[in-house]
Amino acid sequence: MFCLSDLNPLELFAAYLSRQLTFDIYAIRYLLSIVLGYPIAIIYVLLIRDRGARACNTYIFLTGFILSFWNFGLDVIHLFAGIALTISTLRICGPTSTAVAMTFMLNMVYLLTGYYLVNYGTYDINWTMPYCILCLRLIGFAWDYRDGALPETKLSEYQKSVAFTGIPSPLEILAFCFVPTACFVGPQFSWRHYQSFIDQTLRPAVVLKNRTFIQKYFRNPKLHRTLSRLATGILFMILHVASRGFVSMEYMLTDVFLKKSNFFYRLGYMIAFSQFLIMRYLCIWLFSVVFPQHNERLPKTFLLNTPASHLLAQMSRGFVYPYG
């Protein structure tokens, strides 16, 4: 039967990759959505960035929404529901601790209910994945709004840097929540940080002044770091796909593996499986998450230190800079 999705070249390409790689179509869509962050960023830098805050926010929201709708269909309504619940709570309760507690409770209950209703013990790709990212972002948003009403003497230096007063416009909030790729896998960032990104004040003006075209787009250290991360991410993706031919979760659930294999074989097999498994996460993070700019040695540190806690700690301090 004919379907409108048959006219979508992205969907056709995703279906082709799904057949060739024997990957779930949902996983392919998710990966392609992350990769599409690159052309989206290029268009933003070349055509949108200097057209004013309204144009920037509109572009960011629409591109993020379209990618979300392609992946999750009408289930994106859950993301809008979470945003509406949070903003309503902040408007009713104001910048108070009560608002923070209510925001935390409402979003966590919504997310956990979603997990209970739509997840069935496997690693499913559905609306709960972006909602998990959104949940944390909205809770942080409520905290920063509350901090904006406190005396500065009671705030730490970090709180001073992220606190704000006044709830942003609906368009600004939607753009903040739907930043392409960041709405799928993170990282988290504050509203003030996003606002500085839109205003082009993330970096000192002296860095941006009098740059030639070559300096902007070919001798730009950010571009070099971005391309190196992209290449490394592709390598991890290739290794993960190739590993599926000789290590798999299904084999570890068989009686042959559980009862007839010796302990050291099973241990080695599980170690190998876990190393190849984490490559899919590294692939996504490298495609979509940037290293903090103040530390030029961080890419080498990231590649040489592999404990998950270290990776997550570094990722949580990043921001999606390809647009900047």
C-alpha positions as CSV (number, residue, x, y, z in Angstrom):
1,M,0.0,0.0,0.0
2,F,1.3,3.5,-0.9
3,C,2.4,5.7,2.0
4,L,3.6,9.3,2.1
5,S,6.8,8.1,3.6
6,D,7.6,6.4,0.3
7,L,8.2,9.9,-1.1
8,N,10.7,10.9,1.6
9,P,14.2,10.4,0.2
10,L,15.6,10.2,3.8
11,E,13.2,7.5,4.7
12,L,14.1,5.5,1.5
13,F,17.8,5.9,2.3
14,A,17.2,4.8,5.9
15,A,15.3,1.8,4.7
16,Y,18.1,0.9,2.3
17,L,20.7,1.2,5.1
18,S,18.5,-0.9,7.4
19,R,18.4,-3.7,4.9
20,Q,22.1,-3.6,4.1
21,L,23.3,-3.4,7.6
22,T,20.6,-5.5,9.2
23,F,20.0,-2.7,11.7
24,D,16.6,-1.7,13.0
25,I,15.1,1.1,10.9
26,Y,14.6,3.2,14.1
27,A,18.3,3.1,14.9
28,I,19.2,4.1,11.4
29,R,16.8,7.1,11.5
30,Y,18.4,8.1,14.8
31,L,21.9,7.9,13.5
32,L,21.0,9.8,10.3
33,S,19.4,12.5,12.4
34,I,22.6,13.0,14.3
35,V,24.6,13.2,11.1
36,L,22.2,15.7,9.6
37,G,23.3,18.1,12.4
38,Y,26.3,18.9,10.2
39,P,24.5,20.3,7.2
40,I,22.0,22.0,9.5
41,A,24.9,23.7,11.3
42,I,26.5,24.7,7.9
43,I,23.3,26.3,6.8
44,Y,22.9,28.1,10.1
45,V,26.4,29.6,10.0
46,L,26.2,30.6,6.3
47,L,22.6,31.8,6.0
48,I,20.8,32.2,9.4
49,R,23.2,33.3,12.1
50,D,23.3,37.0,11.3
51,R,19.6,37.4,10.6
52,G,18.5,38.1,14.2
53,A,17.4,36.2,17.2
54,R,13.9,35.4,15.9
55,A,15.2,33.9,12.7
56,C,17.8,31.9,14.6
57,N,15.3,30.5,17.1
58,T,12.8,29.7,14.4
59,Y,15.4,27.8,12.4
60,I,16.7,25.8,15.3
61,F,13.2,24.9,16.5
62,L,12.0,23.9,13.1
63,T,15.0,21.7,12.2
64,G,14.9,20.1,15.6
65,F,11.2,19.5,15.4
66,I,11.3,18.0,11.9
67,L,14.1,15.6,12.9
68,S,12.1,14.6,16.0
69,F,8.9,14.1,14.0
70,W,10.7,12.0,11.5
71,N,11.9,9.7,14.3
72,F,8.9,9.6,16.6
73,G,5.9,10.7,14.5
74,L,3.0,12.0,16.5
75,D,4.7,10.9,19.7
76,V,6.5,14.3,19.7
77,I,3.4,15.6,21.4
78,H,4.8,14.2,24.6
79,L,7.8,16.6,24.3
80,F,5.4,19.5,23.9
81,A,3.4,18.3,26.8
82,G,6.4,18.3,29.1
83,I,7.4,21.8,28.0
84,A,3.8,23.0,28.5
85,L,3.7,21.4,32.0
86,T,6.9,23.1,33.0
87,I,6.1,26.5,31.7
88,S,2.7,26.4,33.3
89,T,4.2,25.4,36.6
90,L,6.8,28.2,36.5
91,R,4.2,30.8,35.6
92,I,1.8,29.7,38.4
93,C,4.4,29.1,41.1
94,G,7.0,31.7,40.1
95,P,10.7,31.5,40.7
96,T,10.4,29.4,43.9
97,S,11.6,26.2,45.3
98,T,8.1,24.9,45.0
99,A,8.2,25.4,41.2
100,V,11.5,23.5,41.1
101,A,10.0,20.6,43.1
102,M,6.9,20.5,41.0
103,T,8.9,20.6,37.7
104,F,11.0,17.7,38.9
105,M,8.0,15.7,40.0
106,L,5.8,16.2,37.0
107,N,8.6,15.5,34.5
108,M,9.9,12.5,36.3
109,V,6.5,11.0,36.7
110,Y,5.7,11.6,33.0
111,L,9.0,10.0,32.0
112,L,8.7,7.0,34.3
113,T,5.1,6.4,33.2
114,G,6.3,6.4,29.6
115,Y,9.0,3.9,30.4
116,Y,6.4,1.7,32.0
117,L,4.0,1.9,29.1
118,V,6.2,1.7,26.0
119,N,9.4,0.0,27.0
120,Y,9.5,-3.8,27.1
121,G,12.8,-4.8,28.5
122,T,14.8,-4.1,25.3
123,Y,16.7,-1.0,24.3
124,D,13.8,0.6,22.4
125,I,14.1,3.9,20.4
126,N,11.0,5.8,21.1
127,W,9.8,9.2,22.5
128,T,11.2,8.4,26.0
129,M,14.7,8.8,24.7
130,P,14.5,12.5,23.8
131,Y,12.1,13.1,26.7
132,C,14.9,11.9,29.1
133,I,17.1,14.7,27.7
134,L,14.3,17.2,27.8
135,C,13.4,16.2,31.4
136,L,16.8,17.1,32.7
137,R,16.9,20.3,30.6
138,L,13.6,21.5,32.0
139,I,14.5,20.7,35.6
140,G,17.8,22.7,35.1
141,F,15.8,25.5,33.5
142,A,13.5,25.7,36.6
143,W,16.5,25.7,39.0
144,D,18.2,28.6,37.1
145,Y,14.9,30.5,37.1
146,R,14.6,30.1,40.8
147,D,18.2,31.2,41.3
148,G,17.5,34.4,39.4
149,A,15.2,35.5,42.2
150,L,17.7,34.9,45.0
151,P,20.2,37.6,46.3
152,E,23.6,37.3,44.6
153,T,25.2,36.9,48.0
154,K,23.5,33.5,48.3
155,L,24.7,32.2,44.9
156,S,27.8,30.4,43.9
157,E,29.9,31.7,40.9
158,Y,28.3,29.0,38.7
159,Q,24.8,29.9,39.8
160,K,25.4,33.5,39.0
161,S,26.6,32.5,35.5
162,V,23.4,30.6,34.7
163,A,20.6,32.3,36.7
164,F,18.1,34.4,34.8
165,T,15.0,36.4,35.5
166,G,11.8,36.4,33.4
167,I,10.4,33.4,31.4
168,P,11.6,33.5,27.8
169,S,9.1,33.7,24.9
170,P,7.4,30.4,23.7
171,L,9.6,30.4,20.5
172,E,12.8,30.8,22.6
173,I,11.8,28.0,24.9
174,L,10.9,25.7,22.0
175,A,14.2,26.4,20.3
176,F,16.1,25.8,23.5
177,C,14.4,22.4,23.9
178,F,14.7,21.3,20.3
179,V,18.3,22.2,19.4
180,P,19.2,19.7,16.7
181,T,21.1,16.6,17.9
182,A,21.2,18.0,21.4
183,C,17.6,17.2,21.8
184,F,18.4,13.5,20.9
185,V,21.6,12.8,22.9
186,G,22.5,15.9,24.8
187,P,24.6,17.4,26.2
188,Q,22.8,19.6,28.7
189,F,23.4,23.4,28.7
190,S,21.8,26.3,30.5
191,W,19.4,28.8,29.1
192,R,21.9,31.6,29.6
193,H,24.5,29.6,27.6
194,Y,22.0,29.1,24.8
195,Q,21.1,32.8,24.8
196,S,24.8,33.7,24.5
197,F,25.0,31.3,21.6
198,I,22.1,33.1,19.8
199,D,23.6,36.5,20.6
200,Q,27.0,35.4,19.4
201,T,28.7,36.3,22.7
202,L,30.0,32.9,23.6
203,R,33.5,33.9,22.5
204,P,35.2,37.3,22.9
205,A,34.5,39.7,20.1
206,V,38.3,40.0,19.5
207,V,38.3,36.3,18.4
208,L,35.6,37.0,15.8
209,K,36.8,40.3,14.5
210,N,38.6,40.8,11.2
211,R,38.6,37.1,10.2
212,T,39.0,36.4,6.6
213,F,37.0,33.8,4.7
214,I,39.9,31.3,4.8
215,Q,40.3,31.8,8.6
216,K,36.6,31.4,9.2
217,Y,36.0,28.3,7.2
218,F,39.3,26.5,6.4
219,R,41.8,27.4,9.1
220,N,39.2,27.4,11.9
221,P,40.4,25.1,14.8
222,K,36.8,24.3,15.5
223,L,36.3,22.9,12.0
224,H,39.5,20.7,12.4
225,R,38.2,19.4,15.7
226,T,34.8,18.7,14.3
227,L,36.2,16.8,11.3
228,S,38.5,14.7,13.5
229,R,35.5,13.8,15.7
230,L,33.5,12.9,12.7
231,A,36.2,10.6,11.4
232,T,36.7,9.0,14.7
233,G,32.9,8.5,15.1
234,I,32.8,6.8,11.6
235,L,35.6,4.5,12.7
236,F,33.8,3.5,15.8
237,M,30.6,2.9,13.8
238,I,32.4,0.7,11.3
239,L,34.0,-1.4,14.1
240,H,30.6,-1.8,15.9
241,V,28.9,-2.9,12.7
242,A,31.7,-5.3,11.9
243,S,31.6,-6.8,15.4
244,R,28.1,-8.0,15.0
245,G,29.4,-10.8,12.9
246,F,31.3,-12.5,15.7
247,V,29.9,-11.2,19.0
248,S,26.3,-10.9,19.8
249,M,23.9,-10.6,22.7
250,E,21.7,-13.4,21.4
251,Y,24.6,-15.9,21.6
252,M,25.2,-15.0,25.3
253,L,21.6,-16.1,26.1
254,T,22.0,-19.6,24.6
255,D,22.6,-22.8,26.6
256,V,25.8,-23.4,24.6
257,F,27.3,-20.2,26.0
258,L,25.8,-20.4,29.5
259,K,26.4,-24.1,30.3
260,K,28.9,-25.6,27.9
261,S,31.5,-22.8,27.7
262,N,34.2,-22.5,30.3
263,F,34.4,-19.5,32.7
264,F,37.3,-17.7,31.0
265,Y,35.8,-18.0,27.5
266,R,32.6,-16.4,28.8
267,L,34.5,-13.7,30.6
268,G,36.6,-12.8,27.5
269,Y,33.5,-12.9,25.3
270,M,31.6,-10.6,27.5
271,I,34.5,-8.2,27.8
272,A,34.8,-8.1,24.0
273,F,31.1,-7.6,23.5
274,S,31.0,-4.7,26.0
275,Q,33.9,-2.9,24.3
276,F,32.2,-3.2,20.9
277,L,28.9,-2.3,22.4
278,I,30.1,1.0,23.8
279,M,31.4,2.0,20.4
280,R,27.9,2.8,19.3
281,Y,27.5,5.3,22.1
282,L,31.0,6.8,21.4
283,C,30.0,7.1,17.7
284,I,26.8,9.1,18.5
285,W,28.6,11.3,21.1
286,L,31.5,12.0,18.7
287,F,29.1,12.9,15.9
288,S,27.0,15.3,18.1
289,V,29.0,16.5,21.1
290,V,31.9,18.9,21.1
291,F,34.8,19.1,23.5
292,P,35.1,22.2,25.7
293,Q,37.1,24.8,23.8
294,H,39.3,25.9,26.7
295,N,41.3,22.7,26.8
296,E,43.1,21.9,23.6
297,R,44.5,18.6,25.0
298,L,41.0,17.2,25.7
299,P,40.6,15.2,22.5
300,K,43.7,13.2,23.3
301,T,42.6,12.8,26.9
302,F,39.2,11.6,25.7
303,L,40.7,8.9,23.5
304,L,43.2,7.6,26.0
305,N,40.9,7.4,29.0
306,T,38.0,5.1,28.5
307,P,36.1,4.6,31.8
308,A,32.4,5.5,31.3
309,S,32.5,7.9,34.3
310,H,35.3,9.9,32.7
311,L,33.5,10.0,29.3
312,L,30.2,11.2,30.8
313,A,32.0,13.8,33.0
314,Q,33.6,15.3,29.9
315,M,30.5,15.1,27.8
316,S,28.4,16.8,30.4
317,R,30.5,19.9,30.2
318,G,30.3,20.3,26.5
319,F,27.9,22.2,24.2
320,V,26.9,21.9,20.5
321,Y,29.3,24.5,19.1
322,P,29.3,23.7,15.3
323,Y,26.8,26.5,14.8
324,G,28.9,29.1,16.5
